[in-house]
Every structure is written in structure tokens, then in C-alpha cells.
Amino acid sequence: MAEAHQAVAFQFTITPDGIDLQLSHQALRQVYLSGLRSWKKRVTRLKNNVITGVYPASPSSWLFVVIAILATMYTRSDPSMGLIAKIQEHLPKYGVPTHELMNITLLWFSLIFTMRLCLKQLLSYHGWMFEQHGKVSNTTKIWAAMVRIFSGRQPLLYSYQGSLPNLPVPAVKDTVKRYLESARPLMSDSEYERMTTLAKEFESSLGNRLQWYLKLKAMWASNYVSDWWEEYVYLRGRGPLMVNSNYYGMDFLYVTPTPIQAARAGNTLHACLLYRRKLNREEIKPVSPHYMRTVRIGVHLLVFCVYLDSLIHWQDSEYVAVFHRGRYFRLWLYHAGRMLSPREIEQQIQRIMDDPSPPVPGEAKLAALTAGDRIPWAQARKEFFSSGVNKRSLDCIEKAAFFVALDDDEQGMRGDDPAGNLDRYAKSLLHGKCYDRWFDKSFTVVVYKNGKNGLNAEHSWADGPIMAHVWEYVMTTDSFQLGYTEEGHCKGDVASSLPPPTRLTWDIPAECQERIERSLTVAQALADDVDFHVLPIQEFGKGAIKKCKISPDAYIQIALQLAYYRNRGTFSLTYEASMTRLFREGRTETVRSCTSESCAFIRALEGGESKEVCRRLFRTASEKHQQLYRMAMTGGGIDRHLFCLYLVSKYLGEESPFLKEVLSETWRLSTSQTPLQQVELFDFVNHPEYTTCGGGFGPVADDGYGVSYIIVGENMINLHISCKHSCPQTDSHKFGADIKKALEDLLELLSPEKPDPSKAEQNHSKKSKKDL
């Protein structure tokens, strides 16, 4: 085995005859090649750091500036009109060549700083987002041209990071006003009057003081929200990650590229490595025109502690941890300084599957510790996994590139009950058996017995769109770039010298096994309570919605409001996730989708108002939703600002009844859209069978719904609906039917009315008689 070879590359023993020195040439070669590969990566990272550091200029531009300055000196011309000479008076004096090179280099850095400042100001312009679709103003045209000029020709993935503007801190007055506007349709007159009084008191007294501290933080922090959001939303929670925080992504809906489990794992793992290599080399292009931020998918791990978890990032890892039938293995993905081919990974996976050894006591359900409450896992980690063989094996899992679960179940939309099987597939990815996913890891790749796959992702290190980008690349590369043989195996040859995967060893005492069982009991109760329904809607999609000249997202959000009103007989505070990746280190913001305008439309529709009135109210509600979404994306959201003000009040020991009440509100309808086709690796129009099902998450509130949706092509919308069995008022299947009916009713309302053939014939007859 590779790591064993490295361990015995050099060893000696002392005997009565002297020192016995032994060298393993094969192991030394492996160490050499591994070190060489590591140094190549460091050189690549250094090169990219230099290129990114001088962006939007380029390293070669320094030579251009040198030649230009020397040419002006030689011709005794001064295009700067004395500015350069004035600057040189204040610079230190060296030898003539050194002096000139130093001055030129400082001038070059000044130009870089100026260009970066200009680009930052350009990227601070968001007027293009608020313009009517298809109508671009002259200001936006000039802005786009200037951005292209200052952006350079081929920016790397992280080139824009230093030029992205900081997230602005909204005025307290504006945030309070927008909050009261969002709360109005959800409160009675007396409740709204009371909340208005609390808001005005906060705005005129404590709010300004808290705002001063928040602005002070925004002056030195690149993002005044992100670090607090990560700590208090993800790292300080003490409940289980499973269901409550982690989310999942599914495979293709109709296609399974191969029925061979090991082969599917081979291509999937190889595609993950290809993505990571492109990421390390920064070969993934920034998304235009928004210049969105992409997070590194290196080795991330959430380490549970008693009071505050730690998010740890390792720079690189050359292996994955694999779980199969209660056993854990280390699978090296590199050999002799190169990446293993898909066929070689398939062979290694097959070796794991053919291993007949049983799990040791406590090993099979060990991962249940990561599925239950965090404090028991933190305590067990300290007591039983802080030294010896258990620490070495745990370190192996935690420092792996990611976690792989080889599942013995068959999943997918198949058999006599495709809808029910699809629901079970989603639940399997969300929580599995509660002990066959490592929920602390950045993500777990799950490969099923029939070749279906999927993933379960931890939330603190990256939001859904990041993993959607990764998973879309992996799936399309798997099917369209790598492919399979006619027999369903991975393509390529196998090196005969590959060492087998390593079985991890454990010594788990009886007391620890009891802790594992207790965590498993907690996790199973949580998993059994999840009511999940995946609903593919194939009757219509984005194409039909766009014919109505409506934003697809606004259309779906209003349909969700209508469905919830029909389902519960009332309106609810609604969370829609929006991205703030137009700003440096931006993550998410909340769009409060339940508005006075949407409520007015729904009341009119359900009250039997005329189609003309309902259409007018719907378009007003749609425009309001789009306005709120754009405001959230451009830093004008409500909830992140109030969240940070609340934290400042806690740090200062100040109580705010207004902030306390706002932060304790329940999101009974939590929604999120999964982006699609962030990478263009295949033509979806010509391959409609490769429809992705998207992904989903668990319910946020005990008495509410979680809804994730993905708009697939022109003719399909997939919904992932979650709630809890323990709440008698919620039912995922009933709510799914309500959503589908709402979508259909809105389409019928908004679609242009077809002319009546009989009336058209009568009009034509009258016109003919008139002509005669």
C-alpha cells in the first residue's frame, strides 16, 4: 500500500553485527514523485497569485512600462507634464539604473492601484439590474464597455476578488421602513401599530448607536456580514447538521449512464478531481456579467466543539475516505505522481466491494455521531478519538478530499412506483440510514447499487449554487466527456502495480458504542419525522411563463404564496434565498416574498374578481418581487442588516425589543432556486433526456415547509418539498398538489386568450357585407 511504502522507505535496525540499513527504492520513488507533484502545485499557485495580485494589469505590462519610460527619457520628452519628475523628487536615491527601475516599478504599482480602483468603482454600479428587460440605457452600454476595457482579456477565477466592492451598510431608516412594509400583510392593524412603535423607538435611539459600530466594522472588514453569519448561523448551532443544515443534490432524472456501481464511482470521483484541478489552476472563468465568487472546494471539515465548531481547510489531499457495508477505507487517487484514470478508480472501488472482512464492533454505525447533536459528538471525540489508532483513522477521514458512500440500495425514479421511489431517493440523500454519511465533511458523494449517484453537502463552507456548479460539472463530464464502454465500465487501462485501498482500523470501547447508539436514536427520530416529496412538473416550464412576459422566479414565488394560502388559509413569512456575490465575500440575503401586492392579488383571485383585475394585480406583485430581489442582490436587503445590528446589541449588552421580535420570527415557508447550466459542457436542447432533478433541503420550521425548485430547460420545473410528519397541519404531497394547481391556474390566467372562431367568422362576414 502506498502509505505503507512511504512509511518504510527508510528504516534501520541495530543488531549484534551492527546497523542494518534498508532502503525501498519503489517507496522512495513514490515519495519523490509525490513531492514533485506538490512542488508543481505550489509553483502554479504562486504564478496565479502573482497574476491575480497585479490584476487588472499583467506581469508583462511591467516590461511595457519600463520600455515606455526609457523611451521618453531617451527622446527627452515628458508626456506626464512634469508629474513623474515631481514624484521622483520624493523617492529615495540609488544608483542610476537601480533608481530608474525602482521609480518605474513604483509607477507601475500606482497604475495598477488606479486601474483596480476604477474597476472597483465600475463594479459598484448596479443600475443595469433595474432596467427593463431588452432595453439597455446608454449609461449601461458605456459602463459595460468600460468594464471590458479595465477587466483585461483573460481574467483568472479569482482575479476580480480585489476589485469587487464591499457590501454597503444600508441606512437604519431605510431598513426599518422596508421591514415594516414586509410585515404589514402578516399583521393585524393592532399588531402592526405596536410593531411600528417599537421600530420608531429603535430607529430614533439605539439603532443609530448600533449602526455606528457596524459602519466601523465595515471600514476594516471586507464584508460586514459573512464572518458573523458563518459563526452564528452555522458554527454555534448545537442541533444536528443532518436535515437541519445539510442539503443534497440528485442525479439525472431519466438517465443512468451505467448500472455498474464501481464504474459510476470511478467516473464521478475522477470528474471531481478534474474540477479541483481546474479550480487550483484558476482555469474556471468568472461568471459574467456579475463576476460571481466561487469558493474553493478543497478539503473542508466542520469540527464539532462543545460551544463553537471550527471550520478547517486543508490545502490539498490525494485520497478519499470510502464507506462500504460498515467498513472505512482510504483510497488513494494519485499514483506515481499522476491522477488515477476512471478505470483505475473503478478497479480500486471494486476491490473495496469485494473485501469480505466484517466491521469491527462500533465501526458500522460510527458516523451516527456526526448525525446527532453536536455536543455529544464533541465530547466523544475528545474522550475516544484524541489519541492512538482511533485518532489516526479519524484524521484519515477528516483530511480526505471528500467522503464516498457506496450504498447497497437501489434508487431513482423506477419500478411500479416511480413517484414514491423518487421521494425515497431524496430522503436517502438527505439523511441515508443516519450512519452511512459523514455529515461533517464538505460533501459526501453517494453511489448506489444500480449506478445512481448523488451528494450530501455541509452548508457552512459553501452555499447551494457553489455545489450546484460543482455537481453539474461532475455529471456532465461523467456522461459527455469521460463516458463508458459498451459493457458499462469506465474507459482506459489499468496499471498492474496499483496498491489496494487501505482498511482503516478502530478500537471503539463499549462506552463509546453506547454514545453512538444514543446519537443514532436522535438522528433516526429526526429522519423518520421528515416528510419529503419530489415533484417533476413536465406539462410546462420557463418557455410558457416567458410567453406571458413574466419573470419565471416571480411566477413561481407567487404560485407558492397562492398554494400556501389554499393549503393553510393564511399568509406566512416567506424566505427566498438570494445571492450577494456582486460584493466581496458575499454569500446570501433574504427576499421576503410575501408582500402586500402578492396578498392583494391572491385575495382578488380567490375572491372571484375579474381576469383583468387579477392580471393587473399579478403584474404589480411580480414587479414588486423583482424589485425586492434586485434590492437584495445589490445590498439593499433587510434581514442581514438587522441580524448584524442584533449581534452588535448583544456585544454591547443592550436589549432591543424590536430586534428581538424580528429575529424570533418563524419562516414557515422557506424557498430556494437551484441554478442550472452554470457550465456549458453539453447541449441541453439536443439531449433533453439528461434532465437533472436538482436538490433540496429539510424543513426550517417544525410547522412549515421547505421548497427547493429548479427550472429545467423550457418545459420542466422540478420541486423538492419537505415538512414534518409530527405537524398535523403539513403534508408534502398535498402541498405539492396545491403548488401544481397554483402554477396551472396562473398559467391559465396569464395566457393570451384564444379568439373564438365563431366570433371571428361573424366579424369577417360583417366586414364583407360592409365592403359590398
C-alpha positions in Angstrom: 0.0 0.0 0.0 1.3 3.5 -0.9 1.2 5.0 2.5 2.8 1.9 4.0 5.6 2.0 1.4 6.2 5.6 2.3 6.4 4.7 6.0 9.2 2.1 5.3 11.0 4.0 2.6 13.9 4.3 5.1 14.4 2.1 8.1 17.3 0.7 10.1 17.7 -1.8 12.9 20.6 -2.3 15.4 21.8 -5.9 15.5 24.8 -7.5 17.2 26.6 -7.3 13.9 26.0 -3.5 13.6 23.4 -1.3 11.9 21.2 -2.9 9.3 20.1 -0.2 6.8 17.2 -0.9 4.4 16.0 1.3 1.6 12.9 0.7 -0.5 13.6 2.2 -4.0 9.9 1.9 -5.0 8.8 3.8 -1.9 11.5 6.4 -2.4 10.3 6.9 -6.0 6.7 7.4 -4.8 7.9 9.9 -2.2 9.9 11.7 -4.9 7.0 11.8 -7.4 4.6 12.9 -4.7 6.9 15.7 -3.7 7.5 16.8 -7.3 3.7 17.0 -7.8 3.4 19.0 -4.7 6.0 21.5 -5.8 4.4 21.8 -9.2 1.2 22.8 -7.5 3.0 25.3 -5.4 4.6 26.9 -8.4 1.2 27.1 -10.1 -0.4 28.7 -7.1 2.5 31.2 -6.8 2.2 32.1 -10.5 -1.6 32.6 -10.2 -1.1 34.6 -7.0 1.2 36.9 -8.9 -1.1 37.3 -11.8 -4.1 37.9 -9.5 -2.0 40.3 -7.4 -1.2 42.7 -10.2 -4.7 42.4 -11.9 -6.2 44.2 -13.8 -2.7 44.7 -15.2 -0.4 41.7 -16.2 3.1 40.9 -15.2 4.3 41.6 -18.8 2.9 45.1 -18.5 5.8 46.0 -16.3 8.1 45.5 -19.2 5.9 47.7 -21.4 6.0 50.5 -18.8 9.8 50.1 -18.5 10.2 50.4 -22.3 7.8 53.4 -22.4 9.5 55.3 -19.7 13.0 54.6 -21.0 11.8 55.7 -24.5 10.6 59.1 -23.1 13.9 59.5 -21.3 15.9 58.8 -24.4 13.8 61.2 -26.5 13.8 63.7 -23.7 10.0 64.1 -23.8 7.7 64.2 -20.8 4.1 63.2 -21.6 3.3 63.4 -17.9 3.9 67.2 -18.0 6.3 67.2 -15.1 4.3 64.8 -12.8 6.8 61.9 -13.0 9.7 64.3 -12.1 7.7 65.7 -9.2 7.1 62.2 -7.9 10.8 61.3 -8.3 11.8 64.2 -6.0 10.2 62.3 -3.1 11.7 58.9 -3.9 14.9 57.5 -2.3 18.1 57.9 -4.4 20.0 54.8 -5.6 22.4 54.1 -8.4 21.2 55.4 -11.7 19.9 52.1 -13.2 18.5 50.9 -9.9 17.0 54.3 -9.2 15.1 54.3 -12.5 13.9 50.7 -12.2 12.6 51.4 -8.7 10.8 54.5 -9.8 9.3 52.7 -12.8 8.2 49.8 -10.6 6.6 52.2 -8.2 4.9 53.9 -11.1 3.7 50.6 -12.4 2.2 49.7 -9.0 0.5 53.1 -8.9 -1.1 52.4 -12.3 -2.3 49.0 -11.0 -3.8 50.6 -7.9 -5.5 53.2 -10.0 -6.9 50.7 -12.5 -8.1 48.4 -9.7 -9.8 51.4 -8.0 -11.5 52.3 -11.3 -12.7 48.8 -11.8 -14.0 48.6 -8.2 -16.0 51.8 -8.9 -17.3 50.4 -12.1 -18.4 47.2 -10.4 -20.2 49.3 -7.8 -22.7 50.3 -10.5 -25.8 48.2 -10.4 -28.2 50.3 -12.4 -28.2 47.6 -15.2 -30.1 45.3 -12.8 -33.0 47.7 -12.5 -33.5 48.3 -16.2 -36.4 46.8 -18.2 -35.5 43.6 -19.9 -34.4 44.2 -23.5 -34.0 47.9 -23.0 -30.4 48.9 -22.2 -29.7 52.5 -21.4 -26.7 54.4 -22.8 -25.2 54.6 -19.3 -25.2 50.8 -19.0 -23.7 50.5 -22.5 -20.9 52.8 -21.6 -20.4 51.0 -18.3 -20.2 47.6 -20.0 -17.6 49.0 -22.4 -15.5 50.4 -19.6 -15.7 47.2 -17.6 -14.4 45.3 -20.6 -11.5 47.7 -21.0 -10.5 47.5 -17.4 -11.1 43.8 -17.0 -8.4 42.6 -19.3 -8.6 39.8 -21.8 -8.4 36.6 -19.8 -9.0 37.0 -16.1 -8.4 34.1 -13.8 -11.1 32.7 -11.4 -10.1 34.9 -8.5 -8.9 37.9 -10.5 -11.9 40.1 -9.5 -11.7 39.5 -5.8 -9.6 42.5 -5.1 -11.8 44.7 -7.3 -15.2 43.7 -6.0 -16.8 46.4 -3.9 -17.5 45.9 -0.2 -21.1 45.1 0.9 -22.6 48.5 1.8 -24.3 49.1 5.1 -27.9 50.3 4.5 -29.3 53.2 6.5 -31.2 52.2 9.6 -34.1 54.3 8.4 -34.3 52.5 5.1 -34.1 49.0 6.6 -36.7 49.7 9.2 -39.0 51.1 6.5 -38.6 48.1 4.3 -39.1 45.7 7.2 -42.4 47.4 8.2 -43.5 47.2 4.6 -42.8 43.5 4.5 -44.5 42.8 7.8 -47.7 44.7 7.0 -49.6 41.9 5.2 -48.8 39.4 8.0 -50.1 41.5 10.9 -53.4 42.8 12.2 -53.9 46.6 12.5 -53.1 46.5 16.2 -50.1 44.3 15.8 -48.7 46.5 13.0 -49.3 49.6 15.1 -47.4 48.1 18.0 -44.5 47.0 15.8 -44.4 50.4 14.2 -44.0 52.0 17.6 -41.1 49.6 18.5 -39.5 50.3 15.2 -39.6 54.0 15.5 -38.2 53.9 19.1 -35.4 51.7 17.8 -34.7 53.9 14.9 -34.5 57.1 16.9 -32.5 55.8 19.8 -30.4 52.5 19.9 -30.4 52.0 16.2 -28.1 54.9 15.4 -25.6 53.8 18.0 -25.5 50.2 16.8 -25.2 51.5 13.2 -22.1 53.4 14.1 -20.3 50.3 15.3 -21.5 48.4 12.3 -20.1 51.0 9.9 -16.8 50.9 11.9 -16.6 47.2 11.2 -17.5 47.7 7.5 -14.5 50.0 7.2 -11.9 47.4 8.1 -13.8 44.1 7.2 -14.1 43.1 3.6 -17.7 42.0 4.3 -19.5 43.1 7.5 -21.9 40.1 7.4 -20.1 37.0 6.2 -17.9 36.1 9.3 -20.8 36.7 11.7 -23.2 34.8 9.5 -20.8 31.8 9.3 -20.2 31.8 13.1 -23.7 32.3 14.5 -25.8 30.6 11.9 -23.6 27.6 11.1 -20.9 27.2 13.8 -22.8 28.0 17.0 -25.8 25.8 16.4 -25.9 22.7 18.7 -28.5 20.7 16.9 -27.8 18.0 14.3 -26.4 19.1 10.9 -28.4 16.3 9.2 -31.7 17.5 7.9 -31.4 20.9 9.7 -28.4 22.3 7.8 -27.0 19.9 5.2 -28.6 19.8 1.7 -28.4 17.3 -1.2 -28.1 17.1 -5.0 -29.6 14.4 -7.2 -28.5 12.5 -10.4 -30.1 12.7 -13.8 -33.9 12.1 -13.6 -34.3 9.7 -16.5 -30.8 8.5 -17.4 -28.4 6.3 -15.5 -25.1 6.3 -17.6 -24.1 2.9 -16.3 -25.7 0.3 -14.0 -22.3 -0.7 -12.6 -21.7 0.9 -9.2 -17.9 0.8 -9.2 -17.8 2.2 -12.7 -20.1 5.1 -11.8 -18.0 5.8 -8.8 -14.8 5.8 -11.0 -16.1 8.4 -13.4 -17.7 10.5 -10.6 -14.5 10.6 -8.5 -12.3 11.3 -11.5 -14.6 14.2 -12.6 -14.4 15.7 -9.1 -10.6 15.6 -9.3 -10.7 17.3 -12.7 -12.9 20.1 -11.3 -10.5 20.5 -8.4 -7.5 20.7 -10.7 -9.2 23.4 -12.8 -10.1 25.2 -9.6 -6.5 25.1 -8.3 -5.2 26.3 -11.7 -8.0 29.0 -11.7 -9.0 27.9 -15.2 -12.7 28.3 -14.4 -13.8 31.6 -15.9 -15.6 34.1 -13.7 -19.3 34.3 -14.5 -20.2 37.4 -16.5 -21.6 40.0 -16.1 -22.0 39.5 -12.4 -18.4 38.4 -11.6 -19.7 36.0 -9.0 -17.4 34.5 -6.4 -16.6 30.8 -6.4 -15.4 29.1 -3.2 -12.6 26.6 -3.3 -13.7 23.0 -2.9 -10.5 21.9 -1.2 -10.6 19.7 2.0 -13.1 21.3 4.3 -14.3 19.9 7.6 -16.6 21.1 10.3 -15.1 20.0 13.6 -17.7 19.9 16.4 -16.7 21.5 19.7 -18.8 21.9 22.9 -19.5 25.6 22.4 -18.3 26.7 18.9 -17.5 24.5 15.9 -14.4 25.1 13.8 -14.3 25.2 10.0 -11.0 23.8 8.9 -9.5 23.9 5.4 -6.6 21.7 4.2 -4.9 22.8 1.1 -4.7 19.5 -0.7 -5.4 15.8 -0.3 -4.6 12.9 -2.6 -7.1 10.4 -1.3 -10.8 9.9 -0.4 -12.4 8.1 2.6 -14.8 5.4 1.4 -17.6 3.7 3.4 -18.9 0.3 2.4 -21.0 -2.1 4.4 -19.9 -0.7 7.8 -16.2 -0.5 6.9 -14.0 2.5 6.2 -11.2 2.6 3.6 -8.6 5.0 2.4 -8.5 5.2 -1.4 -5.5 6.9 -3.0 -6.4 8.8 -6.1 -2.9 9.5 -7.2 -0.1 7.1 -8.0 3.4 7.7 -9.3 2.8 11.4 -9.4 -0.3 11.2 -11.6 -4.0 11.2 -11.2 -5.6 7.7 -11.5 -7.8 7.1 -14.5 -11.5 6.4 -14.2 -10.9 2.7 -15.0 -8.2 2.5 -12.3 -10.5 4.1 -9.7 -13.2 1.7 -10.8 -10.8 -1.2 -10.1 -10.0 0.2 -6.7 -13.6 0.6 -5.8 -14.3 -3.0 -6.9 -11.5 -4.1 -4.6 -13.3 -2.4 -1.7 -16.6 -4.0 -2.6 -15.0 -7.5 -2.9 -13.4 -7.2 0.5 -15.1 -9.8 2.7 -13.8 -8.5 6.1 -16.6 -7.6 8.6 -16.7 -4.3 10.5 -15.2 -4.3 14.0 -17.5 -3.6 17.0 -18.8 0.0 16.9 -17.4 0.7 13.4 -20.6 0.1 11.3 -22.6 2.9 12.9 -19.7 5.2 13.8 -20.9 8.0 11.5 -24.1 8.4 13.5 -22.0 10.6 15.8 -21.9 13.2 13.0 -25.7 12.9 12.5 -26.9 13.5 16.1 -26.5 16.5 18.4 -23.1 18.2 18.2 -22.2 18.4 21.9 -22.2 14.5 22.4 -20.0 14.2 19.3 -17.6 16.8 20.6 -17.3 15.1 23.9 -16.9 11.6 22.4 -14.3 13.0 20.0 -12.2 14.3 23.0 -12.6 11.1 25.1 -12.3 8.4 22.5 -10.7 9.8 19.3 -7.9 12.1 20.6 -5.1 9.5 20.5 -4.0 6.2 19.3 -5.4 4.2 16.4 -8.8 6.0 16.6 -7.2 9.4 16.1 -5.2 8.2 13.2 -8.3 6.7 11.5 -10.4 9.8 12.3 -7.7 12.0 10.9 -7.7 10.0 7.7 -11.4 10.6 7.2 -11.3 14.3 8.1 -8.3 15.1 5.9 -9.6 13.2 2.9 -10.6 15.2 -0.2 -14.2 14.2 0.4 -16.2 11.3 1.7 -17.6 8.5 -0.5 -20.5 6.2 0.5 -21.1 3.0 -1.5 -24.8 2.3 -0.8 -26.3 -1.2 -1.2 -29.7 0.3 -2.0 -31.1 1.0 -5.5 -32.6 4.4 -6.0 -34.1 6.6 -8.7 -37.4 7.1 -10.5 -38.0 3.5 -11.4 -40.3 0.4 -10.9 -44.0 0.3 -10.4 -44.0 3.4 -8.0 -41.7 5.9 -9.7 -43.0 8.9 -7.7 -42.7 7.1 -4.4 -39.2 5.8 -5.3 -38.2 9.4 -6.2 -39.3 10.5 -2.7 -37.3 7.7 -1.1 -34.3 8.7 -3.3 -34.4 12.3 -1.9 -34.7 11.1 1.7 -31.8 8.7 1.2 -29.6 11.6 0.0 -30.8 13.9 2.8 -30.1 11.5 5.7 -29.5 8.0 4.5 -29.6 5.4 7.3 -28.2 8.1 9.6 -24.8 6.3 9.9 -23.7 5.9 6.3 -22.9 9.5 5.5 -20.2 11.6 7.2 -22.2 14.8 7.8 -19.1 16.9 9.0 -17.3 16.6 5.6 -17.6 19.3 3.0 -19.6 16.8 0.9 -20.3 13.1 0.6 -20.6 11.5 -2.8 -23.2 8.7 -2.6 -23.1 5.9 -5.3 -25.9 3.4 -5.3 -26.0 -0.3 -6.3 -27.8 0.4 -9.6 -25.4 3.2 -10.7 -27.4 6.2 -9.5 -25.5 8.8 -7.5 -25.9 12.0 -5.6 -24.4 14.1 -2.9 -24.9 15.4 0.6 -23.2 18.7 1.3 -22.4 20.5 4.5 -23.6 24.1 4.4 -21.1 26.3 6.4 -18.3 26.3 3.8 -20.4 26.9 0.7 -24.0 27.7 -0.3 -26.1 25.7 -2.7 -25.1 27.5 -6.0 -21.4 26.6 -5.4 -22.1 22.8 -5.1 -24.6 23.1 -7.9 -21.8 24.4 -10.1 -19.5 21.5 -9.0 -22.2 18.8 -9.4 -23.3 20.0 -12.8 -19.7 19.8 -14.0 -19.2 16.4 -12.5 -22.4 14.9 -14.0 -21.8 16.4 -17.5 -18.2 15.4 -17.5 -19.1 11.9 -16.4 -21.6 11.3 -19.2 -20.3 13.5 -22.1 -16.5 13.8 -21.6 -15.4 10.5 -19.9 -18.2 8.1 -21.0 -18.3 4.3 -20.6 -17.6 1.2 -22.7 -20.4 -0.8 -24.2 -20.3 -3.1 -21.2 -20.8 -0.2 -18.8 -17.2 0.0 -17.5 -15.0 3.1 -17.4 -12.7 3.7 -20.3 -8.9 3.3 -20.2 -6.3 0.9 -19.0 -5.3 -0.3 -15.5 -1.8 -0.2 -14.1 -0.9 -3.6 -12.6 1.2 -2.0 -9.8 -1.6 -0.2 -8.0 -1.6 -0.9 -4.3 -5.0 -1.9 -2.9 -7.1 0.5 -0.7 -6.3 0.6 3.0 -8.8 -0.6 5.6 -9.0 1.8 8.5 -8.7 0.3 11.9 -10.6 1.2 15.1 -10.6 0.3 18.8 -14.0 1.5 19.9 -14.8 0.8 23.6 -18.3 -0.2 24.9 -18.9 3.2 26.4 -18.3 4.9 23.0 -20.6 2.3 21.3 -23.3 3.4 23.7 -22.8 7.0 22.7 -23.0 6.0 19.1 -26.4 4.3 19.7 -27.7 7.3 21.5 -26.7 9.6 18.7 -28.3 7.2 16.2 -31.5 7.2 18.2 -31.7 11.0 18.0 -30.8 11.0 14.3 -33.3 8.3 13.4 -36.1 10.2 15.2 -35.2 13.3 13.2 -35.0 11.4 9.9 -38.3 9.5 10.4 -40.1 12.7 11.0 -39.1 14.2 7.6 -42.0 14.1 5.1 -40.5 14.6 1.6 -41.9 14.8 -1.9 -40.1 15.4 -5.2 -42.5 16.7 -7.9 -41.4 16.9 -11.5 -43.8 19.1 -13.5 -43.5 18.3 -17.1 -46.6 20.0 -18.5 -45.0 23.4 -18.9 -41.9 25.4 -17.8 -39.9 28.5 -18.4 -41.0 28.7 -22.1 -44.7 29.1 -21.3 -44.0 31.5 -18.5 -41.9 33.8 -20.7 -44.7 33.9 -23.3 -46.7 35.6 -20.5 -43.9 38.2 -20.2 -43.3 37.3 -16.6 -40.1 36.6 -14.6 -40.1 32.8 -14.0 -38.9 33.2 -10.5 -41.6 35.8 -9.6 -44.2 33.5 -11.2 -43.1 30.5 -9.1 -42.9 32.6 -5.9 -46.4 34.0 -6.3 -47.6 30.5 -7.1 -46.0 29.3 -3.8 -47.9 32.1 -2.0 -51.1 31.0 -3.6 -50.6 27.4 -2.8 -49.7 28.1 0.8 -52.8 30.3 1.2 -55.0 27.5 -0.2 -53.2 24.9 2.0 -53.3 26.8 5.3 -55.9 29.5 4.8 -53.5 32.3 5.7 -50.3 34.0 4.6 -46.9 33.3 6.0 -43.5 35.0 6.4 -41.6 33.6 3.4 -37.8 33.2 2.9 -36.3 33.2 -0.5 -32.5 32.9 -0.7 -30.8 35.5 -2.9 -27.1 35.8 -3.6 -24.9 38.8 -2.7 -22.0 37.7 -4.8 -21.7 41.1 -6.6 -19.8 42.0 -3.4 -16.5 40.8 -2.0 -17.0 37.6 0.2 -20.8 37.9 -0.4 -23.0 34.9 0.5 -26.7 35.3 0.8 -29.5 37.7 1.6 -33.2 37.1 2.2 -36.0 38.1 -0.1 -39.3 38.4 1.8 -41.5 37.1 -0.9 -44.8 37.5 0.9 -45.7 41.2 0.0 -48.8 43.3 0.3 -49.0 43.2 -3.5 -48.9 39.4 -3.7 -51.5 39.1 -0.9 -53.8 41.6 -2.7 -53.6 39.5 -5.9 -54.3 36.2 -4.1 -57.3 37.7 -2.3 -58.7 39.0 -5.6 -58.1 35.7 -7.4 -59.7 33.6 -4.6 -62.5 36.2 -4.2 -63.6 35.8 -7.8 -62.5 39.1 -9.2 -62.4 39.5 -13.0 -59.5 38.3 -15.0 -58.5 41.9 -16.0 -58.3 42.9 -12.3 -56.3 39.7 -11.4 -53.9 40.1 -14.2 -53.2 43.7 -13.3 -52.7 42.8 -9.6 -50.5 39.9 -10.6 -48.2 42.1 -12.7 -47.9 44.6 -9.9 -47.0 41.7 -7.5 -44.5 40.3 -10.0 -42.8 43.7 -10.4 -42.6 44.1 -6.7 -41.0 40.7 -6.3 -38.4 41.5 -8.9 -37.7 44.8 -7.2 -37.1 43.1 -3.9 -34.8 40.5 -5.4 -32.7 43.1 -7.1 -32.5 45.2 -3.9 -31.3 42.1 -2.0 -28.7 41.3 -4.6 -27.4 44.9 -4.6 -27.0 45.2 -0.8 -30.4 46.6 0.0 -31.8 43.6 1.9 -33.4 43.7 5.3 -32.5 40.6 7.3 -28.7 40.5 7.2 -28.5 44.2 8.3 -31.0 43.6 11.2 -29.1 40.4 12.1 -25.8 42.3 12.4 -27.4 45.1 14.4 -28.8 42.5 16.8 -25.3 41.0 17.3 -23.8 44.4 18.0 -26.6 45.0 20.6 -25.7 41.7 22.3 -22.0 42.6 22.3 -22.8 45.9 23.9 -25.2 44.3 26.4 -28.2 46.4 25.1 -31.7 45.0 24.8 -33.8 45.9 21.8 -37.5 44.7 21.9 -37.7 45.5 18.2 -34.7 43.4 17.1 -35.6 40.6 19.5 -39.0 40.3 18.0 -37.8 40.5 14.4 -35.1 37.8 14.9 -37.5 35.5 16.6 -40.0 35.4 13.6 -40.7 32.0 12.2 -40.1 31.3 8.5 -42.9 28.8 7.8 -42.2 28.8 4.1 -38.5 28.6 3.2 -37.7 28.6 -0.5 -34.6 28.4 -2.8 -34.0 28.2 -6.5 -31.2 25.9 -7.8 -29.3 27.5 -10.7 -28.9 25.3 -13.8 -26.4 25.3 -16.7 -23.7 27.3 -14.9 -21.3 25.3 -17.1 -21.9 24.8 -20.8 -20.5 21.3 -21.4 -23.3 19.9 -23.4 -26.3 21.0 -25.5 -29.4 20.5 -23.3 -31.8 21.1 -26.2 -30.4 18.1 -28.1 -30.1 15.9 -25.0 -33.4 16.6 -23.1 -33.2 13.1 -21.5 -30.3 14.3 -19.4 -32.6 16.3 -17.2 -31.3 16.9 -13.7 -33.6 16.7 -10.8 -31.9 19.4 -8.8 -31.6 19.1 -5.0 -33.3 20.1 -1.8 -33.2 20.6 2.0 -35.1 19.8 5.1 -37.9 22.0 6.7 -36.7 25.1 8.5 -39.7 25.3 10.9 -41.4 22.4 12.7 -44.8 23.6 11.3 -43.6 24.8 7.9 -42.4 23.8 4.5 -39.1 23.8 2.7 -39.3 24.2 -1.0 -36.5 24.0 -3.5 -37.1 24.3 -7.2 -35.1 24.1 -10.4 -36.2 25.4 -13.8 -35.0 22.8 -16.3 -35.0 24.0 -19.9 -38.1 25.4 -21.4 -40.6 22.7 -20.5 -40.0 21.4 -16.9 -39.9 22.6 -13.3 -38.8 20.2 -10.5 -39.9 20.8 -7.0 -38.5 19.4 -3.7 -40.9 19.8 -0.8 -40.2 19.0 2.8 -42.1 19.2 6.1 -42.5 17.1 9.2 -44.9 14.2 9.9 -45.2 15.4 13.5 -47.1 18.5 12.4 -50.7 17.7 11.6 -51.1 20.8 9.5 -48.4 19.9 7.0 -48.3 17.3 4.2 -45.7 17.4 1.5 -47.8 15.6 -1.1 -50.9 17.8 -0.5 -48.8 20.9 -0.7 -47.1 19.6 -3.9 -50.6 19.2 -5.4 -51.5 22.7 -4.3 -48.4 24.1 -5.9 -49.0 22.3 -9.2 -52.6 23.5 -9.2 -51.5 27.1 -8.5 -48.9 27.0 -11.3 -51.6 25.8 -13.7 -54.1 28.3 -12.6 -51.7 31.2 -13.0 -50.8 30.0 -16.5 -54.5 29.9 -17.4 -55.0 33.4 -16.0 -52.0 34.9 -17.8 -52.0 33.1 -21.1 -53.4 35.2 -24.0 -57.0 34.3 -24.7 -57.5 32.4 -27.9 -60.0 34.1 -30.2 -63.4 32.5 -30.6 -63.7 31.0 -34.1 -67.4 31.7 -34.3 -67.0 35.3 -33.4 -64.1 35.7 -35.8 -66.3 34.3 -38.6 -69.2 36.7 -37.7 -66.8 39.7 -37.7 -65.4 38.6 -41.1 -69.0 38.2 -42.5 -69.9 41.7 -41.3 -66.8 43.2 -42.8 -67.5 41.5 -46.2 -71.1 42.9 -46.2 -69.8 46.3 -45.4 -67.3 46.2 -48.3 -70.1 45.2 -50.6 
